[in-house]
Amino acid sequence: MDSGLAALLGAAVGSAATLGAAIVNGRAQARSQHAQQSRQHRRDAYARYLSALHDRDLAMGAVLDALRPDRPDLTAVEERTARFVTLAREVHRTCEVVILEGPATVTAVAERVTNASADLSYVMRSMAEDARTGETARKAEHAALAAERERALYETVKEFRLAARAAIGQTV
């Protein structure tokens, strides 16, 4: 084989190898960037959800605080309940994004947060209804149940944080 042909074949093989490596590296980089963007979208969705939960829980606490006196100020209770309802809608809206972003392990925990929150909201609504009607016999029972359900909600939100961190690849 003459040296010119050998050089030409060597250059062709070298070019093909370089092109192949560039394609492989490009695809790997694209996958890496996509994974990073996906993690960032999830992180943002989870952060907005946790923020909405926090704001809603503060509003729920304000309603419960307004219901604590023997004779609650019903105007304050109604105003705080209206704020709570508005913030609860925001939680549901942000939860939809969490569901879309996934994964299933995170959405399952978000569903448990929703259920725990609903359990506490049910007690809060019963307390508000009792305050409206002047019913006081169940006040202590409701207060104890609300405290128990607040703790359960807090624990479930902690589970969500852990699942979210795992989903975005942060160490726990």
GUZA-990795 format. One record per atom (N, C-alpha, C): residue number from 1; atom name; x negated, y negated, z negated. Coordinates in steps of 0.1 Angstrom, whole numbers, plus 5000, padded with zeros to 4 digits. Layout:
! GUZA-990795
  num  atome    c1    c2    c3
  NUM     CA     X     Y     Z
...
END
This chain:
! GUZA-990795
  num  atome    c1    c2    c3
    1      N  4991  5012  5000
    1     CA  5000  5000  5000
    1      C  4991  4988  5000
    2      N  4994  4978  5008
    2     CA  4985  4967  5008
    2      C  4988  4958  4997
    3      N  4979  4950  4993
    3     CA  4979  4941  4981
    3      C  4990  4931  4982
    4      N  4993  4926  4994
    4     CA  5004  4916  4995
    4      C  5018  4922  4992
    5      N  5020  4934  4997
    5     CA  5032  4941  4994
    5      C  5034  4944  4979
    6      N  5023  4948  4973
    6     CA  5023  4952  4959
    6      C  5026  4939  4951
    7      N  5020  4928  4955
    7     CA  5022  4915  4948
    7      C  5037  4911  4949
    8      N  5042  4913  4961
    8     CA  5056  4909  4964
    8      C  5066  4918  4955
    9      N  5063  4931  4955
    9     CA  5071  4940  4947
    9      C  5070  4937  4932
   10      N  5058  4934  4928
   10     CA  5056  4930  4914
   10      C  5063  4917  4910
   11      N  5063  4908  4919
   11     CA  5071  4895  4917
   11      C  5086  4898  4917
   12      N  5091  4907  4925
   12     CA  5105  4910  4926
   12      C  5109  4917  4913
   13      N  5101  4926  4909
   13     CA  5104  4933  4896
   13      C  5104  4924  4884
   14      N  5094  4915  4884
   14     CA  5093  4906  4873
   14      C  5104  4896  4873
   15      N  5109  4891  4885
   15     CA  5120  4882  4886
   15      C  5133  4889  4881
   16      N  5135  4901  4886
   16     CA  5147  4909  4882
   16      C  5147  4911  4867
   17      N  5136  4914  4861
   17     CA  5135  4916  4846
   17      C  5138  4903  4839
   18      N  5132  4892  4844
   18     CA  5135  4879  4838
   18      C  5149  4875  4839
   19      N  5155  4877  4851
   19     CA  5169  4874  4853
   19      C  5178  4882  4843
   20      N  5175  4895  4842
   20     CA  5183  4904  4834
   20      C  5182  4900  4819
   21      N  5170  4896  4815
   21     CA  5168  4891  4801
   21      C  5176  4879  4799
   22      N  5175  4870  4808
   22     CA  5183  4857  4807
   22      C  5198  4859  4806
   23      N  5203  4869  4814
   23     CA  5217  4872  4813
   23      C  5221  4878  4799
   24      N  5213  4887  4795
   24     CA  5215  4893  4782
   24      C  5215  4883  4771
   25      N  5204  4874  4771
   25     CA  5203  4864  4761
   25      C  5214  4854  4761
   26      N  5219  4851  4773
   26     CA  5230  4841  4775
   26      C  5243  4847  4769
   27      N  5245  4860  4772
   27     CA  5257  4866  4767
   27      C  5257  4867  4751
   28      N  5245  4870  4746
   28     CA  5244  4871  4732
   28      C  5246  4858  4725
   29      N  5240  4847  4732
   29     CA  5242  4834  4726
   29      C  5257  4830  4727
   30      N  5263  4833  4738
   30     CA  5278  4829  4739
   30      C  5286  4837  4728
   31      N  5283  4849  4726
   31     CA  5290  4857  4715
   31      C  5288  4851  4702
   32      N  5275  4847  4699
   32     CA  5272  4841  4687
   32      C  5279  4827  4685
   33      N  5279  4819  4695
   33     CA  5286  4806  4694
   33      C  5301  4809  4692
   34      N  5307  4818  4699
   34     CA  5321  4821  4698
   34      C  5324  4826  4683
   35      N  5316  4834  4678
   35     CA  5318  4839  4664
   35      C  5317  4827  4654
   36      N  5307  4818  4657
   36     CA  5306  4807  4648
   36      C  5318  4798  4649
   37      N  5323  4795  4661
   37     CA  5335  4787  4662
   37      C  5347  4794  4656
   38      N  5348  4807  4657
   38     CA  5359  4814  4651
   38      C  5358  4813  4636
   39      N  5346  4815  4630
   39     CA  5345  4813  4616
   39      C  5348  4799  4611
   40      N  5345  4789  4619
   40     CA  5348  4775  4616
   40      C  5363  4772  4616
   41      N  5370  4778  4626
   41     CA  5384  4776  4627
   41      C  5391  4783  4615
   42      N  5386  4795  4612
   42     CA  5392  4801  4600
   42      C  5389  4793  4587
   43      N  5377  4789  4586
   43     CA  5373  4781  4574
   43      C  5382  4769  4573
   44      N  5384  4762  4584
   44     CA  5393  4750  4583
   44      C  5407  4754  4580
   45      N  5412  4764  4586
   45     CA  5426  4769  4583
   45      C  5428  4772  4568
   46      N  5418  4780  4563
   46     CA  5419  4784  4549
   46      C  5417  4772  4540
   47      N  5409  4763  4543
   47     CA  5407  4751  4534
   47      C  5420  4743  4534
   48      N  5426  4741  4546
   48     CA  5439  4733  4546
   48      C  5449  4740  4538
   49      N  5450  4753  4539
   49     CA  5460  4761  4532
   49      C  5458  4759  4517
   50      N  5445  4761  4512
   50     CA  5442  4760  4498
   50      C  5445  4745  4493
   51      N  5442  4736  4501
   51     CA  5445  4722  4498
   51      C  5460  4720  4496
   52      N  5468  4725  4506
   52     CA  5482  4724  4505
   52      C  5488  4731  4493
   53      N  5482  4743  4490
   53     CA  5487  4750  4478
   53      C  5484  4742  4465
   54      N  5472  4736  4465
   54     CA  5468  4728  4453
   54      C  5478  4716  4451
   55      N  5481  4709  4462
   55     CA  5490  4697  4461
   55      C  5504  4702  4457
   56      N  5508  4713  4463
   56     CA  5522  4718  4459
   56      C  5522  4722  4445
   57      N  5512  4729  4440
   57     CA  5511  4734  4426
   57      C  5511  4722  4417
   58      N  5504  4711  4420
   58     CA  5505  4699  4411
   58      C  5519  4694  4411
   59      N  5526  4694  4422
   59     CA  5539  4689  4422
   59      C  5548  4698  4414
   60      N  5546  4711  4415
   60     CA  5554  4720  4407
   60      C  5552  4718  4392
   61      N  5539  4716  4389
   61     CA  5536  4713  4375
   61      C  5543  4700  4370
   62      N  5544  4690  4379
   62     CA  5551  4678  4375
   62      C  5566  4680  4373
   63      N  5572  4689  4381
   63     CA  5586  4693  4379
   63      C  5587  4700  4365
   64      N  5579  4709  4363
   64     CA  5579  4717  4350
   64      C  5577  4708  4338
   65      N  5568  4698  4339
   65     CA  5566  4689  4329
   65      C  5578  4680  4326
   66      N  5585  4676  4337
   66     CA  5597  4668  4336
   66      C  5608  4676  4329
   67      N  5608  4689  4330
   67     CA  5618  4698  4325
   67      C  5616  4701  4310
   68      N  5604  4699  4305
   68     CA  5600  4703  4291
   68      C  5608  4696  4280
   69      N  5611  4683  4281
   69     CA  5618  4677  4270
   69      C  5632  4683  4267
   70      N  5637  4682  4255
   70     CA  5650  4687  4252
   70      C  5661  4681  4261
   71      N  5660  4669  4265
   71     CA  5669  4662  4274
   71      C  5661  4656  4285
   72      N  5659  4664  4296
   72     CA  5650  4659  4307
   72      C  5657  4648  4314
   73      N  5649  4639  4319
   73     CA  5653  4628  4327
   73      C  5656  4634  4341
   74      N  5669  4635  4344
   74     CA  5673  4642  4356
   74      C  5669  4635  4369
   75      N  5668  4621  4368
   75     CA  5663  4614  4380
   75      C  5649  4617  4383
   76      N  5641  4618  4372
   76     CA  5626  4622  4374
   76      C  5625  4636  4379
   77      N  5634  4645  4374
   77     CA  5634  4659  4378
   77      C  5637  4660  4393
   78      N  5647  4652  4397
   78     CA  5651  4653  4412
   78      C  5640  4647  4421
   79      N  5634  4636  4416
   79     CA  5624  4630  4425
   79      C  5612  4639  4426
   80      N  5608  4645  4415
   80     CA  5596  4654  4415
   80      C  5600  4667  4423
   81      N  5612  4672  4422
   81     CA  5616  4683  4430
   81      C  5616  4680  4445
   82      N  5620  4669  4448
   82     CA  5620  4665  4463
   82      C  5605  4664  4468
   83      N  5596  4659  4460
   83     CA  5582  4659  4464
   83      C  5577  4673  4465
   84      N  5581  4682  4455
   84     CA  5577  4696  4456
   84      C  5581  4703  4468
   85      N  5594  4700  4472
   85     CA  5600  4707  4484
   85      C  5592  4702  4497
   86      N  5589  4689  4497
   86     CA  5581  4684  4509
   86      C  5567  4691  4510
   87      N  5561  4692  4498
   87     CA  5547  4699  4498
   87      C  5548  4714  4500
   88      N  5559  4720  4496
   88     CA  5561  4734  4499
   88      C  5562  4737  4514
   89      N  5569  4728  4521
   89     CA  5570  4729  4535
   89      C  5556  4728  4542
   90      N  5548  4720  4536
   90     CA  5534  4719  4542
   90      C  5526  4732  4539
   91      N  5528  4738  4528
   91     CA  5522  4751  4525
   91      C  5526  4761  4535
   92      N  5539  4762  4538
   92     CA  5544  4771  4548
   92      C  5538  4768  4562
   93      N  5537  4755  4566
   93     CA  5531  4752  4579
   93      C  5517  4756  4579
   94      N  5509  4753  4569
   94     CA  5495  4757  4569
   94      C  5493  4772  4568
   95      N  5502  4779  4562
   95     CA  5501  4794  4561
   95      C  5503  4800  4575
   96      N  5511  4794  4583
   96     CA  5513  4799  4597
   96      C  5500  4799  4605
   97      N  5491  4789  4602
   97     CA  5478  4788  4609
   97      C  5469  4799  4603
   98      N  5470  4801  4590
   98     CA  5462  4812  4584
   98      C  5466  4826  4590
   99      N  5479  4828  4592
   99     CA  5484  4840  4599
   99      C  5478  4841  4613
  100      N  5478  4830  4620
  100     CA  5473  4831  4634
  100      C  5458  4834  4634
  101      N  5451  4828  4625
  101     CA  5436  4829  4625
  101      C  5432  4843  4620
  102      N  5440  4849  4611
  102     CA  5437  4862  4606
  102      C  5425  4862  4597
  103      N  5420  4874  4595
  103     CA  5424  4887  4598
  103      C  5435  4892  4589
  104      N  5439  4904  4592
  104     CA  5451  4910  4585
  104      C  5448  4910  4569
  105      N  5436  4912  4565
  105     CA  5433  4913  4551
  105      C  5437  4899  4544
  106      N  5434  4888  4551
  106     CA  5436  4875  4546
  106      C  5451  4872  4546
  107      N  5458  4876  4557
  107     CA  5472  4873  4558
  107      C  5480  4881  4548
  108      N  5475  4893  4545
  108     CA  5482  4901  4535
  108      C  5482  4894  4521
  109      N  5470  4888  4518
  109     CA  5469  4881  4505
  109      C  5477  4868  4505
  110      N  5477  4861  4517
  110     CA  5485  4849  4518
  110      C  5500  4852  4516
  111      N  5504  4864  4520
  111     CA  5518  4868  4518
  111      C  5520  4870  4503
  112      N  5510  4876  4496
  112     CA  5512  4878  4481
  112      C  5512  4864  4474
  113      N  5505  4855  4479
  113     CA  5505  4841  4474
  113      C  5519  4835  4476
  114      N  5525  4837  4487
  114     CA  5538  4832  4490
  114      C  5548  4839  4481
  115      N  5547  4852  4478
  115     CA  5556  4858  4469
  115      C  5555  4854  4455
  116      N  5542  4852  4451
  116     CA  5540  4847  4437
  116      C  5545  4833  4435
  117      N  5543  4825  4445
  117     CA  5548  4811  4445
  117      C  5564  4811  4445
  118      N  5570  4820  4453
  118     CA  5584  4820  4453
  118      C  5590  4825  4439
  119      N  5583  4834  4433
  119     CA  5587  4838  4419
  119      C  5587  4827  4409
  120      N  5576  4819  4410
  120     CA  5575  4807  4401
  120      C  5586  4797  4405
  121      N  5588  4794  4418
  121     CA  5597  4785  4422
  121      C  5612  4788  4418
  122      N  5614  4801  4418
  122     CA  5628  4806  4413
  122      C  5630  4802  4399
  123      N  5620  4804  4390
  123     CA  5621  4800  4376
  123      C  5623  4785  4375
  124      N  5615  4778  4383
  124     CA  5616  4763  4382
  124      C  5630  4758  4386
  125      N  5635  4764  4397
  125     CA  5649  4761  4401
  125      C  5659  4764  4390
  126      N  5658  4775  4384
  126     CA  5667  4779  4373
  126      C  5666  4769  4361
  127      N  5654  4765  4358
  127     CA  5652  4755  4348
  127      C  5658  4742  4351
  128      N  5657  4738  4364
  128     CA  5663  4725  4369
  128      C  5678  4726  4368
  129      N  5684  4737  4372
  129     CA  5698  4739  4372
  129      C  5703  4739  4358
  130      N  5696  4745  4349
  130     CA  5700  4745  4334
  130      C  5700  4730  4329
  131      N  5689  4723  4333
  131     CA  5689  4709  4329
  131      C  5700  4701  4334
  132      N  5704  4703  4347
  132     CA  5716  4696  4353
  132      C  5729  4699  4345
  133      N  5730  4712  4341
  133     CA  5743  4716  4335
  133      C  5742  4714  4319
  134      N  5731  4711  4314
  134     CA  5729  4709  4300
  134      C  5727  4722  4292
  135      N  5725  4733  4299
  135     CA  5722  4746  4293
  135      C  5709  4746  4286
  136      N  5708  4750  4274
  136     CA  5695  4750  4266
  136      C  5692  4764  4261
  137      N  5701  4773  4261
  137     CA  5699  4786  4255
  137      C  5687  4794  4261
  138      N  5684  4792  4274
  138     CA  5673  4800  4281
  138      C  5660  4792  4282
  139      N  5660  4780  4276
  139     CA  5648  4771  4278
  139      C  5635  4778  4274
  140      N  5635  4784  4262
  140     CA  5622  4790  4258
  140      C  5619  4802  4267
  141      N  5629  4810  4270
  141     CA  5626  4822  4279
  141      C  5621  4817  4292
  142      N  5627  4807  4298
  142     CA  5623  4802  4311
  142      C  5608  4796  4310
  143      N  5605  4789  4299
  143     CA  5592  4784  4298
  143      C  5582  4795  4297
  144      N  5584  4805  4290
  144     CA  5575  4816  4289
  144      C  5574  4823  4302
  145      N  5585  4825  4309
  145     CA  5584  4832  4322
  145      C  5577  4823  4333
  146      N  5579  4810  4332
  146     CA  5571  4801  4341
  146      C  5556  4802  4338
  147      N  5552  4802  4326
  147     CA  5538  4803  4322
  147      C  5532  4816  4328
  148      N  5540  4827  4326
  148     CA  5535  4840  4331
  148      C  5534  4840  4346
  149      N  5543  4834  4353
  149     CA  5543  4834  4367
  149      C  5532  4824  4373
  150      N  5530  4813  4365
  150     CA  5519  4804  4369
  150      C  5505  4812  4369
  151      N  5503  4820  4358
  151     CA  5491  4828  4357
  151      C  5490  4838  4369
  152      N  5501  4844  4372
  152     CA  5501  4854  4383
  152      C  5498  4847  4396
  153      N  5504  4835  4398
  153     CA  5501  4828  4411
  153      C  5486  4824  4411
  154      N  5481  4819  4400
  154     CA  5467  4815  4399
  154      C  5458  4827  4403
  155      N  5461  4839  4398
  155     CA  5453  4851  4401
  155      C  5454  4855  4416
  156      N  5466  4853  4421
  156     CA  5467  4856  4435
  156      C  5460  4846  4444
  157      N  5460  4834  4441
  157     CA  5452  4824  4448
  157      C  5437  4827  4447
  158      N  5433  4832  4436
  158     CA  5419  4836  4435
  158      C  5416  4847  4444
  159      N  5425  4857  4446
  159     CA  5424  4868  4455
  159      C  5423  4862  4469
  160      N  5431  4852  4472
  160     CA  5431  4847  4486
  160      C  5417  4840  4489
  161      N  5412  4833  4479
  161     CA  5398  4827  4481
  161      C  5388  4837  4484
  162      N  5388  4848  4477
  162     CA  5378  4859  4479
  162      C  5380  4865  4493
  163      N  5392  4868  4497
  163     CA  5395  4874  4510
  163      C  5391  4864  4521
  164      N  5393  4851  4519
  164     CA  5390  4841  4529
  164      C  5375  4840  4530
  165      N  5368  4840  4519
  165     CA  5353  4839  4519
  165      C  5347  4852  4527
  166      N  5353  4863  4524
  166     CA  5348  4875  4531
  166      C  5351  4874  4546
  167      N  5362  4869  4550
  167     CA  5366  4868  4564
  167      C  5357  4858  4572
  168      N  5352  4848  4565
  168     CA  5343  4839  4572
  168      C  5329  4842  4570
  169      N  5326  4853  4563
  169     CA  5312  4858  4562
  169      C  5304  4852  4552
  170      N  5310  4846  4542
  170     CA  5303  4840  4531
  170      C  5301  4851  4520
  171      N  5290  4850  4513
  171     CA  5288  4860  4502
  171      C  5298  4856  4491
  172      N  5302  4867  4484
  172     CA  5312  4865  4473
  172      C  5305  4863  4460
END
